[in-house]
Amino acid sequence: MMKKIIPVILILAAVLVWAGCGGLPKSAVASVNGKVITREDLDRAVQDLQTQYGQSLPASDSPQYADLQKQVAERLVNEEILWFEADKMNITVSDDEINQQIDQYKQQMGGDDAFNQKLSDNNMTLDQLKDQVRKGLLFQKLYPEVTKDAAPVTDEQAKAYYDANPTQFQKPEQRHVWHILVADEATANSIKAQLDAGADFATLAKQSSTDPGSKDKGGDLGLVPSQNSGFVAEFETAMDALAVNQISAPVKSQFGFHIIKVTEIIPPGQQTFDEAKADLEQGLATENQRTAFEAWFNGIKGNYDIEYAEEFQPTPTDTTPTTDTGAAPAGATTAPAADATQAQPQTAP
């Protein structure tokens, strides 16, 4: 079953260090039009792979680690090109926009203390996070501008794809899931006791939940697949163990403590074309945008003076900026699941 492409790319702040005469300075990994990417930038970006994605890194003296460094160095170069292009397009992000995003993170994490602890855990300063947020918002403005002329998707194209790929439109088992998220276990236990005594789940969610995405909807997360839901492992495991209308004990995750309820379980089946059409057309449109972005980026990259330190010279390959893909917790199918060549920074601490 195909998954919604949620583009995400590793991004970290680049320190502005100008190269002097005689090529790159010793601390440099690469430069773009004279703007230097330092070894400190690279080391932090590589380490952040493990912090953000829970990914184990190869041994630092292994060929695999050297290859990883080259890939990340090239990604940082590509990102610098994007920020130069955003500047050329007069695309800017205000301090108010950045602060609004930071405030949203604080709300999601349950307040200033939890937010600051998360920054500390990730060895990140507030200024570094703000720079990531700025770049993420810049990309959100740049990408639609670059891809606005991407080819539209017709009904005929969507139907042809559906007919040619029937196995991609299998519906997995789905669950209608609700939750209440709070910062501490004592609050979670208190809410669970009220629910056990007959309190209304939606009412308590609106009163107490710290999840801004579901709070005002009474904790409703909608239909999600039982497997590969896109939720953290602790949440998914607890969710899958519930029967209809059963409420979980407090479940701890990196976001706090969840109380989870399942109100419906839908068995697996086959999507009809009408059921799949909207998401299918969206997925095909995303692919067309990806292709347009790739063509644009490859067209403008040659305009830049790019220099790499010898040990970080990239392996000859397609150098368009790439992203990871992830599953949206909606359970709907989309198409096609090609690697996205969008470059959206990872901005949450």
TORVOGU-342351 format. One record per residue: residue in three letters; residue number from 1; z, y, x of N, C-alpha, C in turn. Coordinates in steps of 0.02 Angstrom, whole numbers. Layout:
<rs>
code pos n.z n.y n.x ca.z ca.y ca.x c.z c.y c.x
ala NUM Z Y X Z Y X Z Y X
...
</rs>
This chain:
<rs>
code pos n.z n.y n.x ca.z ca.y ca.x c.z c.y c.x
met 1 0 -59 43 0 0 0 0 61 44
met 2 -39 110 26 -47 168 68 10 216 58
lys 3 25 255 108 82 300 107 58 372 113
lys 4 95 415 82 79 486 88 87 508 160
ile 5 38 546 183 42 571 250 88 631 252
ile 6 141 624 286 186 680 295 182 700 369
pro 7 141 746 385 133 760 454 193 791 486
val 8 212 760 543 264 789 581 244 783 655
ile 9 259 842 700 244 836 771 304 859 811
leu 10 316 830 869 370 851 913 355 921 939
ile 11 401 968 931 391 1036 958 456 1060 987
leu 12 456 1089 1044 516 1119 1073 497 1185 1105
ala 13 545 1229 1115 531 1296 1139 502 1294 1209
ala 14 451 1334 1222 421 1340 1288 448 1403 1321
val 15 470 1398 1383 496 1455 1420 437 1492 1450
leu 16 437 1558 1444 382 1598 1469 391 1611 1543
val 17 352 1575 1584 355 1583 1657 284 1592 1681
trp 18 270 1646 1713 201 1661 1732 187 1633 1801
ala 19 130 1601 1808 111 1572 1872 90 1626 1921
gly 20 111 1619 1983 90 1666 2034 27 1643 2068
cys 21 12 1675 2124 -48 1657 2161 -40 1587 2190
gly 22 -96 1552 2198 -94 1487 2229 -82 1430 2181
gly 23 -95 1439 2116 -89 1384 2068 -21 1383 2034
leu 24 -4 1324 2007 57 1317 1968 119 1319 2012
pro 25 174 1349 1987 237 1345 2025 264 1274 2024
lys 26 313 1261 2067 339 1193 2074 370 1168 2009
ser 27 399 1213 1970 434 1192 1909 386 1179 1851
ala 28 321 1191 1862 274 1188 1807 246 1118 1796
val 29 235 1102 1733 200 1041 1713 127 1057 1698
ala 30 117 1115 1666 50 1136 1648 53 1210 1631
ser 31 -6 1240 1622 -9 1309 1598 -68 1317 1552
val 32 -62 1364 1505 -115 1380 1458 -125 1455 1461
asn 33 -184 1477 1486 -198 1548 1495 -141 1583 1533
gly 34 -112 1548 1581 -60 1578 1622 10 1567 1597
lys 35 18 1545 1535 84 1532 1509 106 1462 1530
val 36 162 1459 1565 182 1398 1598 227 1356 1553
ile 37 214 1290 1552 258 1241 1522 297 1209 1580
thr 38 362 1215 1579 403 1194 1636 425 1121 1630
arg 39 451 1095 1684 478 1027 1684 537 1023 1636
glu 40 575 1077 1631 631 1078 1584 606 1069 1512
asp 41 551 1103 1496 521 1095 1429 501 1023 1416
leu 42 469 993 1466 446 925 1459 504 876 1452
asp 43 554 883 1496 611 837 1493 646 841 1425
arg 44 653 901 1399 686 909 1335 644 879 1279
ala 45 578 888 1283 534 861 1231 534 785 1231
val 46 534 755 1291 536 682 1295 602 656 1268
gln 47 657 687 1288 722 665 1264 728 673 1189
asp 48 695 724 1163 700 737 1091 666 683 1050
leu 49 620 646 1081 591 589 1046 646 541 1024
gln 50 693 529 1070 747 482 1054 795 513 1004
thr 51 810 577 1011 857 610 966 829 613 894
gln 52 767 632 887 738 642 821 716 578 787
tyr 53 692 531 827 662 472 797 700 407 811
gly 54 756 411 847 794 352 863 754 304 906
gln 55 711 331 948 664 291 986 691 278 1056
ser 56 693 216 1077 715 200 1145 661 219 1195
leu 57 680 251 1249 632 273 1299 624 220 1353
pro 58 565 216 1383 556 170 1440 600 192 1498
ala 59 610 147 1545 647 164 1606 612 221 1642
ser 60 652 267 1669 623 328 1698 579 315 1759
asp 61 586 257 1791 544 242 1849 487 195 1832
ser 62 473 186 1767 421 139 1747 354 175 1735
pro 63 298 138 1741 233 168 1724 230 192 1652
gln 64 265 157 1607 264 176 1537 296 245 1526
tyr 65 348 259 1565 381 325 1560 334 380 1586
ala 66 299 365 1640 251 413 1667 195 428 1616
asp 67 172 376 1582 121 385 1530 148 427 1472
leu 68 211 414 1453 241 452 1399 246 526 1419
gln 69 265 541 1480 269 610 1503 201 644 1498
lys 70 148 609 1518 81 638 1514 62 654 1442
gln 71 78 608 1396 62 619 1326 99 679 1297
val 72 163 685 1315 203 741 1289 180 806 1320
ala 73 164 806 1386 138 866 1418 75 890 1384
glu 74 30 844 1368 -32 863 1334 -18 890 1265
arg 75 31 861 1231 49 885 1165 76 956 1168
leu 76 117 970 1218 145 1037 1225 90 1088 1241
val 77 40 1068 1280 -17 1111 1293 -55 1126 1228
asn 78 -67 1074 1189 -103 1084 1126 -65 1130 1079
glu 79 0 1124 1079 40 1167 1036 36 1240 1059
glu 80 37 1251 1125 31 1320 1149 -35 1351 1127
ile 81 -88 1311 1126 -152 1336 1103 -147 1357 1030
leu 82 -112 1318 990 -104 1336 919 -68 1402 912
trp 83 -16 1414 953 21 1477 945 -21 1536 968
phe 84 -63 1526 1019 -110 1579 1038 -157 1595 981
glu 85 -183 1542 948 -229 1552 893 -196 1586 834
ala 86 -134 1568 820 -97 1601 765 -91 1675 779
asp 87 -79 1693 842 -73 1763 861 -140 1799 850
lys 88 -195 1766 869 -261 1796 859 -275 1808 785
met 89 -250 1764 741 -260 1770 670 -210 1818 637
asn 90 -167 1848 678 -115 1892 652 -68 1856 603
ile 91 -56 1792 616 -9 1753 577 60 1761 607
thr 92 106 1784 568 173 1798 593 226 1767 547
val 93 286 1762 573 343 1737 534 400 1787 544
ser 94 430 1809 490 483 1859 493 550 1826 508
asp 95 597 1868 531 666 1844 541 696 1819 476
asp 96 679 1853 420 706 1832 355 682 1762 337
glu 97 619 1747 351 593 1680 336 629 1627 377
ile 98 641 1643 440 677 1595 484 748 1585 460
asn 99 782 1639 444 852 1634 422 858 1597 356
gln 100 810 1605 312 811 1568 248 807 1493 262
gln 101 764 1473 310 759 1402 327 823 1376 358
ile 102 853 1416 402 917 1396 433 971 1388 380
asp 103 973 1436 332 1023 1432 279 1013 1369 237
gln 104 950 1348 227 936 1287 189 963 1226 227
tyr 105 954 1224 293 981 1170 333 1057 1166 326
lys 106 1089 1224 329 1162 1225 324 1184 1198 257
gln 107 1149 1217 204 1166 1193 137 1157 1117 133
gln 108 1102 1092 161 1089 1020 159 1143 981 196
met 109 1171 1010 248 1219 975 290 1291 986 268
gly 110 1301 1028 218 1368 1037 192 1407 1095 221
gly 111 1373 1142 254 1408 1201 278 1400 1213 352
asp 112 1429 1269 375 1421 1291 445 1449 1240 495
asp 113 1507 1212 480 1539 1167 528 1496 1105 541
ala 114 1471 1074 487 1429 1015 495 1364 1033 530
phe 115 1336 1091 513 1274 1114 544 1284 1124 619
asn 116 1337 1158 638 1350 1171 709 1363 1106 747
gln 117 1397 1059 715 1409 995 747 1344 958 759
lys 118 1297 963 711 1232 930 720 1194 961 777
leu 119 1196 1027 784 1165 1060 841 1195 1034 906
ser 120 1261 1030 908 1295 1007 968 1277 935 984
asp 121 1275 893 934 1257 822 944 1188 815 974
asn 122 1142 861 955 1074 858 979 1063 900 1041
asn 123 1118 928 1069 1113 969 1129 1064 1026 1119
met 124 1069 1059 1062 1022 1112 1044 1061 1175 1027
thr 125 1034 1233 1048 1065 1297 1030 1033 1322 966
leu 126 1067 1370 934 1039 1400 874 974 1436 889
asp 127 969 1469 946 906 1504 964 849 1454 973
gln 128 864 1396 1001 811 1345 1009 788 1320 941
leu 129 835 1310 896 816 1288 829 775 1342 794
lys 130 795 1404 800 757 1458 769 686 1461 795
asp 131 678 1448 860 610 1448 887 569 1391 858
gln 132 599 1333 849 565 1277 817 546 1295 745
val 133 593 1325 709 579 1345 640 522 1395 638
arg 134 523 1444 683 469 1493 685 401 1459 694
lys 135 397 1413 740 334 1379 754 313 1335 694
gly 136 362 1303 663 346 1263 605 317 1305 548
leu 137 347 1363 536 322 1407 484 255 1438 502
leu 138 245 1452 566 180 1476 589 126 1425 572
phe 139 142 1361 587 91 1310 574 77 1302 499
gln 140 129 1308 459 120 1303 387 73 1357 361
lys 141 70 1413 396 24 1466 377 -45 1458 409
leu 142 -47 1432 470 -110 1424 506 -152 1368 478
tyr 143 -121 1312 462 -159 1252 443 -203 1263 381
pro 144 -176 1290 326 -220 1301 268 -275 1351 282
glu 145 -264 1399 326 -316 1447 343 -373 1412 379
val 146 -357 1368 425 -407 1332 464 -445 1282 421
thr 147 -412 1251 373 -442 1196 335 -466 1216 265
lys 148 -468 1281 251 -483 1303 182 -554 1284 160
asp 149 -600 1273 208 -669 1256 191 -682 1181 196
ala 150 -630 1140 200 -640 1068 202 -676 1043 140
ala 151 -716 991 148 -757 966 93 -713 943 34
pro 152 -731 961 -28 -692 938 -86 -704 864 -99
val 153 -662 834 -139 -666 763 -156 -692 756 -227
thr 154 -743 715 -237 -771 704 -304 -739 642 -335
asp 155 -744 637 -402 -720 577 -437 -757 515 -412
glu 156 -821 523 -397 -861 465 -375 -835 439 -307
gln 157 -818 485 -262 -791 464 -198 -724 428 -205
ala 158 -682 455 -249 -617 424 -260 -625 354 -289
lys 159 -670 346 -338 -680 281 -370 -710 231 -320
ala 160 -755 254 -277 -785 210 -228 -732 185 -179
tyr 161 -686 229 -159 -633 208 -114 -587 158 -148
tyr 162 -570 172 -211 -526 127 -249 -557 57 -254
asp 163 -621 54 -271 -654 -11 -280 -660 -50 -215
ala 164 -666 -13 -159 -676 -46 -95 -610 -68 -63
asn 165 -554 -43 -89 -489 -57 -57 -436 -78 -108
pro 166 -448 -130 -146 -402 -148 -200 -331 -165 -176
thr 167 -325 -194 -116 -258 -214 -93 -214 -154 -76
gln 168 -245 -96 -67 -205 -37 -50 -172 -6 -111
phe 169 -186 -33 -169 -159 -3 -231 -113 -51 -268
gln 170 -81 -94 -228 -28 -136 -255 35 -94 -262
lys 171 66 -96 -320 129 -60 -330 187 -105 -310
pro 172 231 -83 -266 289 -123 -249 341 -117 -305
glu 173 394 -156 -300 451 -146 -344 476 -75 -334
gln 174 491 -41 -390 516 27 -387 582 34 -425
arg 175 620 83 -404 685 96 -435 691 170 -452
his 176 718 184 -511 733 253 -528 804 267 -503
val 177 808 312 -453 869 321 -415 897 392 -424
trp 178 963 394 -428 1000 457 -433 1054 456 -378
his 179 1073 515 -355 1129 515 -307 1166 581 -309
ile 180 1227 577 -286 1270 635 -275 1287 635 -201
leu 181 1273 689 -166 1286 694 -95 1342 744 -82
val 182 1393 723 -46 1448 768 -28 1463 760 47
ala 183 1502 807 73 1512 809 146 1565 761 171
asp 184 1615 744 130 1671 705 156 1688 646 109
glu 185 1722 597 138 1737 536 101 1788 547 45
ala 186 1836 591 57 1886 604 5 1854 631 -58
thr 187 1808 678 -51 1773 705 -109 1731 651 -143
ala 188 1698 609 -103 1658 555 -131 1700 506 -170
asn 189 1759 489 -145 1803 443 -180 1828 473 -246
ser 190 1841 538 -245 1864 572 -306 1810 570 -359
ile 191 1748 584 -339 1692 583 -386 1681 512 -413
lys 192 1685 463 -369 1676 393 -391 1729 374 -442
ala 193 1790 396 -432 1844 381 -480 1830 413 -548
gln 194 1803 473 -547 1786 507 -610 1730 470 -646
leu 195 1681 446 -608 1626 408 -638 1651 343 -668
asp 196 1695 309 -632 1724 247 -657 1764 258 -721
ala 197 1790 319 -729 1829 335 -789 1785 360 -846
gly 198 1719 362 -834 1673 379 -889 1640 447 -883
ala 199 1651 484 -828 1620 549 -821 1544 543 -817
asp 200 1508 595 -837 1435 595 -837 1408 607 -766
phe 201 1364 563 -744 1337 566 -676 1300 631 -663
ala 202 1255 649 -708 1215 710 -699 1257 772 -696
thr 203 1308 775 -738 1352 833 -739 1389 841 -673
leu 204 1415 786 -646 1450 789 -582 1402 806 -525
ala 205 1341 781 -530 1292 797 -478 1278 872 -476
lys 206 1269 902 -535 1256 974 -538 1316 1014 -513
gln 207 1375 988 -524 1436 1024 -503 1451 1016 -428
ser 208 1438 956 -401 1465 940 -336 1415 923 -281
ser 209 1355 902 -299 1309 877 -248 1286 934 -202
thr 210 1278 918 -138 1254 967 -89 1180 958 -73
asp 211 1146 913 -108 1075 902 -98 1035 951 -140
pro 212 1004 1003 -110 970 1054 -150 909 1027 -187
gly 213 880 972 -162 820 945 -194 833 910 -260
ser 214 895 883 -269 909 845 -330 968 872 -370
lys 215 1007 916 -341 1068 941 -372 1055 967 -443
asp 216 1006 1013 -449 993 1045 -513 960 997 -564
lys 217 938 939 -540 909 888 -584 960 834 -599
gly 218 1023 848 -589 1075 799 -602 1075 742 -553
gly 219 1048 752 -493 1046 700 -442 986 655 -445
asp 220 937 671 -487 878 629 -498 831 631 -439
leu 221 819 574 -407 771 568 -351 705 538 -373
gly 222 700 520 -437 638 492 -463 629 419 -446
leu 223 567 394 -456 551 325 -440 536 319 -366
val 224 566 270 -334 555 258 -263 544 183 -252
pro 225 504 164 -202 496 92 -187 560 63 -161
ser 226 573 1 -180 635 -31 -158 636 -41 -82
gln 227 577 -54 -53 571 -61 19 529 -3 46
asn 228 544 18 108 508 74 138 510 135 94
ser 229 569 151 71 577 206 23 571 274 56
gly 230 578 277 122 580 341 156 650 367 164
phe 231 699 335 133 769 354 139 799 321 202
val 232 855 348 226 889 317 283 911 246 264
ala 233 919 205 315 931 133 304 993 120 262
glu 234 1047 157 274 1108 145 237 1099 158 162
phe 235 1060 210 147 1047 227 77 1004 173 44
glu 236 950 154 79 905 104 49 939 37 38
thr 237 980 16 85 1015 -48 77 1061 -47 17
ala 238 1099 7 9 1145 13 -47 1107 18 -113
met 239 1053 56 -113 1011 64 -172 983 -3 -196
asp 240 959 -43 -149 928 -107 -168 979 -158 -192
ala 241 1042 -148 -177 1093 -195 -199 1118 -182 -270
leu 242 1096 -126 -300 1122 -107 -366 1082 -137 -422
ala 243 1116 -157 -475 1084 -177 -538 1073 -114 -580
val 244 1036 -121 -634 1023 -63 -678 1088 -35 -705
asn 245 1095 31 -700 1153 69 -723 1217 57 -683
gln 246 1210 23 -627 1268 13 -583 1273 73 -535
ile 247 1334 92 -518 1347 148 -473 1381 122 -410
ser 248 1356 144 -353 1382 119 -289 1448 151 -271
ala 249 1484 119 -226 1540 151 -192 1510 203 -144
pro 250 1550 250 -119 1523 299 -72 1487 266 -13
val 251 1429 291 4 1388 265 58 1380 319 111
lys 252 1401 305 172 1398 354 226 1330 352 260
ser 253 1301 410 272 1240 416 312 1247 478 356
gln 254 1194 493 393 1196 552 437 1201 616 397
phe 255 1186 614 332 1187 674 291 1254 686 256
gly 256 1297 637 256 1360 643 221 1376 578 184
phe 257 1406 584 124 1424 526 84 1386 529 17
his 258 1352 475 2 1311 469 -58 1346 424 -109
ile 259 1341 443 -172 1356 398 -228 1290 388 -264
ile 260 1269 325 -270 1201 309 -292 1203 272 -358
lys 261 1155 288 -401 1148 254 -465 1075 235 -475
val 262 1062 175 -501 995 152 -519 992 144 -594
thr 263 944 177 -626 938 173 -699 880 131 -723
glu 264 835 111 -677 777 70 -697 751 34 -636
ile 265 728 -28 -646 695 -67 -594 628 -91 -621
ile 266 574 -70 -589 507 -87 -612 477 -139 -565
pro 267 456 -197 -591 429 -249 -548 362 -228 -517
pro 268 340 -263 -464 276 -246 -431 217 -260 -476
gly 269 160 -227 -461 100 -235 -501 41 -201 -467
gln 270 -15 -196 -503 -76 -166 -477 -87 -99 -512
gln 271 -98 -46 -474 -114 19 -504 -184 18 -532
thr 272 -193 47 -590 -260 59 -615 -289 120 -580
phe 273 -355 130 -586 -385 188 -554 -357 253 -583
asp 274 -347 254 -648 -319 315 -679 -249 330 -652
glu 275 -209 277 -641 -142 288 -613 -146 312 -541
ala 276 -195 287 -503 -200 303 -432 -239 366 -418
lys 277 -278 390 -467 -328 442 -454 -300 505 -422
ala 278 -247 533 -450 -222 597 -425 -200 592 -353
asp 279 -159 540 -338 -136 532 -269 -193 512 -222
leu 280 -240 472 -248 -297 452 -207 -339 512 -188
glu 281 -353 555 -236 -392 615 -221 -355 661 -173
gln 282 -289 664 -181 -250 705 -135 -253 677 -64
gly 283 -249 610 -59 -253 579 7 -321 589 40
leu 284 -374 582 0 -441 593 27 -451 667 47
ala 285 -423 712 8 -427 783 25 -390 797 90
thr 286 -331 763 99 -293 771 160 -333 746 220
glu 287 -369 691 211 -412 665 265 -467 714 281
asn 288 -497 745 230 -550 794 243 -522 855 280
gln 289 -461 875 262 -429 930 297 -415 911 369
arg 290 -392 850 380 -379 826 447 -443 829 489
thr 291 -498 807 461 -562 808 497 -582 880 513
ala 292 -573 925 465 -590 995 476 -546 1026 530
phe 293 -482 1009 529 -437 1035 580 -456 1009 649
glu 294 -472 945 653 -491 914 716 -553 948 745
ala 295 -603 960 702 -664 992 725 -650 1063 750
trp 296 -608 1099 712 -591 1167 732 -555 1168 798
phe 297 -505 1125 806 -465 1125 867 -508 1107 928
asn 298 -549 1055 922 -591 1035 977 -641 1090 995
gly 299 -660 1131 945 -706 1186 957 -675 1243 995
ile 300 -610 1257 983 -579 1315 1015 -543 1298 1080
lys 301 -529 1235 1091 -490 1217 1151 -526 1236 1215
gly 302 -592 1231 1215 -630 1248 1274 -627 1322 1293
asn 303 -601 1363 1249 -594 1435 1264 -533 1450 1306
tyr 304 -492 1400 1320 -429 1412 1354 -431 1386 1426
asp 305 -397 1423 1470 -390 1403 1539 -328 1358 1544
ile 306 -338 1293 1551 -283 1244 1550 -279 1213 1620
glu 307 -219 1211 1647 -208 1180 1712 -147 1135 1708
tyr 308 -154 1074 1734 -99 1026 1736 -77 1015 1809
ala 309 -12 1006 1819 11 980 1883 -18 910 1892
glu 310 -30 890 1955 -68 829 1968 -38 768 1934
glu 311 28 761 1934 58 700 1907 57 697 1830
phe 312 39 754 1799 39 756 1726 -32 763 1697
gln 313 -82 752 1739 -150 755 1714 -158 703 1659
pro 314 -182 723 1599 -188 674 1544 -242 623 1557
thr 315 -231 564 1530 -282 512 1531 -339 535 1487
pro 316 -402 529 1509 -459 552 1468 -458 518 1400
thr 317 -454 557 1348 -452 531 1279 -462 590 1233
asp 318 -461 577 1167 -464 631 1118 -400 672 1123
thr 319 -407 738 1137 -349 779 1150 -330 822 1091
thr 320 -356 807 1033 -335 843 973 -261 830 960
pro 321 -222 881 942 -151 869 929 -141 817 874
thr 322 -96 770 886 -84 717 837 -14 722 809
thr 323 -4 688 753 62 686 723 80 615 704
asp 324 144 605 692 167 542 663 159 547 587
thr 325 160 488 555 158 487 482 220 453 457
gly 326 241 471 397 300 440 368 291 430 294
ala 327 332 389 264 325 373 194 365 423 152
ala 328 334 451 102 370 493 55 409 450 7
pro 329 469 470 -13 509 429 -58 488 434 -130
ala 330 422 427 -142 398 434 -210 368 369 -237
gly 331 350 324 -193 325 259 -215 254 260 -238
ala 332 220 316 -234 151 320 -257 103 306 -199
thr 333 45 279 -215 -4 265 -163 -47 326 -150
thr 334 -71 331 -88 -119 383 -69 -169 352 -22
ala 335 -221 390 -6 -272 365 39 -305 423 73
pro 336 -339 411 127 -334 354 172 -280 367 224
ala 337 -253 315 252 -196 323 297 -219 328 370
ala 338 -260 376 384 -280 389 453 -228 432 486
asp 339 -227 430 553 -180 475 589 -199 546 575
ala 340 -149 586 557 -163 656 543 -168 695 607
thr 341 -216 740 611 -221 783 670 -194 851 652
gln 342 -140 852 616 -105 914 602 -49 920 653
ala 343 -25 980 662 26 991 713 84 1029 685
gln 344 120 997 642 178 1030 611 241 1014 650
pro 345 276 1065 673 336 1053 713 392 1020 674
gln 346 432 983 709 493 954 682 547 1007 685
thr 347 571 1031 628 615 1089 630 687 1076 610
ala 348 700 1019 581 770 1006 561 810 983 621
pro 349 872 1006 629 912 984 686 932 911 680
</rs>
